[in-house]
Amino acid sequence: MSDNELLYEVRGTTGWITLNRPQSRNALTFGMYDGLAEICRTVPTDGSVKCLVVTGAGEKAFAAGTDMTQFRGFNTDQDALDYEHRMDVVLGAVEACPVPTIAAISGACTGGGAGIAAACDIRITTADLRFGFPIARTLGNCLSIANLSRLSALMGAGRTKEVIFTARLVGADEAQAIGLVSEIVPDHAALIARAETLAEQLAGHAPITLATTKEALRRLRIEGAGADDRDLVVKAYMSEDFKEGMEAFLGKRKPEWKGR
């Protein structure tokens, strides 16, 4: 990965990750995938970064999947298994990121780009969204069970199957109707402005509530309703923030969250 293919900067308490290959519709190299996972794994939890926004450079695409030239060297079973394992690790890191993640999507969001967006906590988009996995008419590969599970949790198993089988791309209105995205904005400038506002809103909320909810939903998807959540319940209820929230509510004042 060249130094400028994946950009990261912190503005205020928001970390901004930009997939930066606009000349290739932000098609993802293996280095970009690995860099994204590393940012999500190592984001500080001391309150200096309270939210991550993932977006694509330019206005035409969030990310148009994996750069297909990355597949030219695939010759063995292990090449295929290693690739899907890499994707599971990367998307797993995005999903398990300890701070809230927002996918700010403009235009095409396909293949690996759609996988990244699906792994984020909140998705907002411009009106020209095209979301999907058109692999049945392009590459002829498949998605891992972990990736399909995440998509099924968002769109339902039936719609996930239909979208992949027909290789069609979901537009903004349909995406909002099925809960895939929460908001539609008219253009790229409005998208970035809304992402900033939303990140600031999340930064003002109880970080332990957000973190435990993220982790509980991740466990629910993977392990089902019998997943053990006792550590999460204890973490929240025994925190200083819970005591602060209770006293602030009773005292009719705004709580001061510390994340501990």
Backbone torsions as a table, in degrees:
resi	resn	phi	psi	omega
1	MET	NA	129.0	173.7
2	SER	-72.0	160.6	-172.3
3	ASP	-62.1	-25.6	-174.1
4	ASN	-105.0	9.7	-179.5
5	GLU	-78.5	-24.2	176.6
6	LEU	-133.6	113.5	-176.7
7	LEU	-102.4	142.5	176.8
8	TYR	-141.4	128.7	174.5
9	GLU	-146.8	151.8	177.7
10	VAL	-106.9	123.4	176.3
11	ARG	-119.3	113.3	-172.9
12	GLY	67.8	-121.1	176.9
13	THR	-111.8	18.2	-179.9
14	THR	-112.1	128.2	173.1
15	GLY	-90.8	129.2	-178.0
16	TRP	-109.9	118.1	177.1
17	ILE	-107.2	122.9	-179.6
18	THR	-117.2	121.9	172.2
19	LEU	-77.9	112.5	-161.1
20	ASN	-119.5	65.1	170.5
21	ARG	-133.6	61.5	-173.4
22	PRO	-59.9	-28.4	179.3
23	GLN	-66.7	-18.8	178.2
24	SER	-116.6	25.4	-177.3
25	ARG	54.2	35.1	177.4
26	ASN	58.9	32.0	174.8
27	ALA	-58.1	140.1	-167.9
28	LEU	-94.9	129.3	171.1
29	THR	-89.0	165.1	177.8
30	PHE	-59.7	-37.3	178.8
31	GLY	-63.3	-37.2	177.4
32	MET	-65.9	-43.5	176.3
33	TYR	-57.2	-49.0	-176.6
34	ASP	-65.0	-38.1	178.7
35	GLY	-65.6	-40.2	177.0
36	LEU	-61.2	-45.6	179.4
37	ALA	-61.8	-40.0	-178.8
38	GLU	-65.0	-41.1	177.7
39	ILE	-61.2	-44.8	-178.1
40	CYS	-66.9	-35.7	180.0
41	ARG	-72.6	-32.1	-170.5
42	THR	-108.1	7.1	179.1
43	VAL	-57.4	132.9	-177.7
44	PRO	-65.5	145.6	-180.0
45	THR	-112.1	22.4	-179.9
46	ASP	-92.6	7.8	179.8
47	GLY	94.7	-7.5	179.9
48	SER	-72.2	-28.1	173.2
49	VAL	-125.6	118.7	-175.2
50	LYS	-108.8	-8.6	-179.4
51	CYS	-161.9	148.7	172.8
52	LEU	-115.9	136.4	172.3
53	VAL	-113.2	127.7	176.5
54	VAL	-109.5	128.6	-179.7
55	THR	-147.1	170.5	178.0
56	GLY	-108.5	149.1	177.8
57	ALA	-69.9	142.7	-179.8
58	GLY	80.1	-173.6	-174.4
59	GLU	-111.9	-4.4	-172.7
60	LYS	-91.3	-24.0	-175.0
61	ALA	-156.3	141.7	164.4
62	PHE	-72.9	-59.3	170.8
63	ALA	-167.4	131.9	-177.9
64	ALA	-96.2	48.0	174.4
65	GLY	79.4	-170.9	179.2
66	THR	-73.1	138.5	173.6
67	ASP	-58.4	117.2	-172.6
68	MET	-63.3	-21.5	178.0
69	THR	-65.2	-18.3	179.1
70	GLN	-67.1	-19.0	-175.6
71	PHE	-91.7	-7.3	-173.2
72	ARG	-63.3	-26.4	-178.6
73	GLY	-89.5	6.3	-178.3
74	PHE	-75.4	116.9	-178.5
75	ASN	-131.0	-17.3	-172.8
76	THR	-126.8	164.4	174.6
77	ASP	-55.0	-40.0	-176.0
78	GLN	-65.6	-33.2	176.8
79	ASP	-58.2	-45.1	-179.9
80	ALA	-66.3	-45.8	-179.2
81	LEU	-64.4	-40.0	180.0
82	ASP	-64.6	-38.3	-179.6
83	TYR	-65.2	-49.5	-179.3
84	GLU	-66.3	-32.2	175.1
85	HIS	-65.4	-42.1	177.2
86	ARG	-58.9	-44.2	179.9
87	MET	-63.1	-42.1	178.7
88	ASP	-62.2	-40.3	178.8
89	VAL	-65.4	-45.2	-178.1
90	VAL	-65.3	-51.7	-178.4
91	LEU	-66.6	-32.9	174.9
92	GLY	-63.9	-37.4	178.7
93	ALA	-68.0	-38.7	177.2
94	VAL	-64.3	-46.7	-178.4
95	GLU	-63.3	-37.8	-176.5
96	ALA	-90.0	3.9	179.0
97	CYS	-51.4	132.0	-173.5
98	PRO	-71.1	-11.9	176.6
99	VAL	-114.8	157.6	179.7
100	PRO	-58.5	145.7	179.2
101	THR	-123.0	137.7	178.9
102	ILE	-120.8	126.0	171.6
103	ALA	-93.7	116.0	177.4
104	ALA	-100.7	103.1	-166.1
105	ILE	-106.0	130.1	175.0
106	SER	-127.4	122.4	175.4
107	GLY	74.5	-135.0	-174.3
108	ALA	-70.7	133.3	178.0
109	CYS	-141.1	87.5	-169.3
110	THR	-130.5	159.9	176.5
111	GLY	55.2	-127.9	179.9
112	GLY	-61.1	-30.3	175.4
113	GLY	-64.7	-41.6	176.7
114	ALA	-66.3	-34.7	176.8
115	GLY	-63.5	-41.2	178.0
116	ILE	-64.1	-47.3	-179.8
117	ALA	-59.8	-41.5	-179.5
118	ALA	-65.4	-27.7	-179.8
119	ALA	-81.1	-13.6	177.6
120	CYS	-77.3	163.4	-176.2
121	ASP	-77.8	-40.0	-177.0
122	ILE	-133.1	139.4	178.4
123	ARG	-123.9	127.2	172.4
124	ILE	-123.9	154.0	-171.3
125	THR	-148.0	159.8	168.0
126	THR	-80.3	167.5	-174.6
127	ALA	-69.4	-14.8	-177.4
128	ASP	-96.9	23.9	179.0
129	LEU	-54.9	139.7	169.3
130	ARG	-137.6	101.7	-171.8
131	PHE	-112.0	132.0	174.8
132	GLY	166.3	-174.1	-177.6
133	PHE	-131.9	80.6	-173.7
134	PRO	-80.1	35.9	-173.4
135	ILE	-69.4	-21.7	-179.7
136	ALA	-69.1	-19.7	177.2
137	ARG	-116.2	3.6	-179.4
138	THR	-120.1	-81.6	-172.5
139	LEU	-86.3	-30.3	-177.0
140	GLY	76.3	21.2	176.9
141	ASN	-95.6	-159.9	-178.5
142	CYS	-144.5	172.2	175.5
143	LEU	-104.9	150.9	177.0
144	SER	-71.3	162.8	177.3
145	ILE	-61.8	-38.3	179.2
146	ALA	-61.5	-42.1	179.3
147	ASN	-67.5	-43.9	178.1
148	LEU	-63.4	-37.2	178.5
149	SER	-62.1	-42.3	-179.9
150	ARG	-65.4	-43.2	179.3
151	LEU	-65.8	-41.4	179.6
152	SER	-62.7	-35.7	178.3
153	ALA	-65.0	-29.9	-179.2
154	LEU	-85.9	-45.4	-169.4
155	MET	-110.8	-11.6	-172.9
156	GLY	90.6	147.7	-176.2
157	ALA	-63.8	-40.3	-178.3
158	GLY	-62.9	-46.2	-178.7
159	ARG	-70.5	-36.9	177.0
160	THR	-58.8	-45.9	179.0
161	LYS	-63.2	-44.2	-178.5
162	GLU	-63.9	-42.7	-179.4
163	VAL	-64.0	-42.2	-179.6
164	ILE	-72.6	-42.2	-178.6
165	PHE	-63.4	-42.4	-177.9
166	THR	-84.4	-13.8	-179.1
167	ALA	60.9	24.3	179.3
168	ARG	-85.5	163.1	179.3
169	LEU	-109.5	133.8	-178.2
170	VAL	-81.4	130.3	177.7
171	GLY	-86.1	175.3	-172.9
172	ALA	-63.4	-45.7	-176.5
173	ASP	-63.4	-44.3	178.2
174	GLU	-64.7	-41.3	-179.1
175	ALA	-60.0	-39.9	177.9
176	GLN	-70.8	-38.6	-178.3
177	ALA	-63.3	-33.8	-178.2
178	ILE	-94.8	2.1	177.4
179	GLY	84.4	10.6	178.5
180	LEU	-71.0	-38.6	173.4
181	VAL	-122.6	152.4	-178.3
182	SER	-96.6	-24.7	-176.9
183	GLU	-145.9	149.0	172.9
184	ILE	-120.4	129.7	177.2
185	VAL	-118.9	159.0	-170.4
186	PRO	-71.8	-32.1	-174.4
187	ASP	-153.6	179.8	-173.7
188	HIS	-65.7	-40.4	179.2
189	ALA	-61.2	-43.2	177.9
190	ALA	-65.9	-33.3	179.1
191	LEU	-62.3	-48.6	-178.3
192	ILE	-66.5	-40.6	178.8
193	ALA	-62.8	-42.1	-179.8
194	ARG	-68.3	-38.3	177.2
195	ALA	-61.4	-40.8	177.6
196	GLU	-61.7	-47.2	-179.5
197	THR	-63.4	-43.2	-179.4
198	LEU	-65.5	-41.5	177.9
199	ALA	-62.1	-40.4	177.6
200	GLU	-64.5	-38.6	177.7
201	GLN	-62.7	-47.0	179.4
202	LEU	-63.2	-34.6	-179.6
203	ALA	-64.0	-22.8	-179.5
204	GLY	-89.5	0.0	-177.9
205	HIS	-101.7	165.9	-174.5
206	ALA	-63.3	113.5	-175.0
207	PRO	-64.1	-31.6	179.8
208	ILE	-70.7	-37.4	175.1
209	THR	-60.1	-44.5	-179.6
210	LEU	-65.6	-44.9	-176.8
211	ALA	-66.4	-43.2	-179.1
212	THR	-70.1	-35.0	177.2
213	THR	-65.2	-44.8	176.5
214	LYS	-55.4	-50.3	-175.7
215	GLU	-68.7	-37.6	178.9
216	ALA	-63.7	-42.7	179.2
217	LEU	-68.0	-34.6	175.9
218	ARG	-63.4	-46.5	178.7
219	ARG	-64.4	-39.1	179.4
220	LEU	-60.0	-43.6	179.9
221	ARG	-63.7	-40.9	-173.9
222	ILE	-84.3	-43.0	-170.7
223	GLU	-106.3	-12.4	-178.9
224	GLY	86.8	-175.5	-174.0
225	ALA	-65.8	-15.5	178.8
226	GLY	-87.1	5.2	-179.5
227	ALA	-59.2	143.1	-179.0
228	ASP	-77.7	122.2	179.7
229	ASP	-119.6	11.8	-173.9
230	ARG	-61.4	-38.7	179.2
231	ASP	-64.2	-34.2	-180.0
232	LEU	-71.8	-41.4	178.0
233	VAL	-61.9	-45.5	179.5
234	VAL	-64.1	-43.3	-180.0
235	LYS	-57.0	-42.6	-177.4
236	ALA	-74.2	-51.1	-172.9
237	TYR	-73.4	-25.0	179.4
238	MET	-95.5	7.6	-177.4
239	SER	-80.6	157.3	172.1
240	GLU	-63.1	-34.0	-178.7
241	ASP	-63.8	-37.6	178.7
242	PHE	-63.4	-43.7	177.7
243	LYS	-63.0	-41.4	178.9
244	GLU	-64.5	-43.2	179.6
245	GLY	-62.3	-41.0	-179.8
246	MET	-65.5	-45.8	-179.3
247	GLU	-67.6	-36.9	178.7
248	ALA	-66.3	-40.7	179.0
249	PHE	-63.8	-47.1	-179.3
250	LEU	-67.4	-30.8	179.6
251	GLY	-89.6	2.0	177.8
252	LYS	56.6	46.8	175.9
253	ARG	-133.5	168.8	-179.5
254	LYS	-79.4	131.0	179.9
255	PRO	-71.7	153.1	175.8
256	GLU	-111.3	98.9	-175.7
257	TRP	-76.0	138.9	178.6
258	LYS	-119.1	-10.2	178.9
259	GLY	75.2	26.2	178.2
260	ARG	-150.4	NA	NA
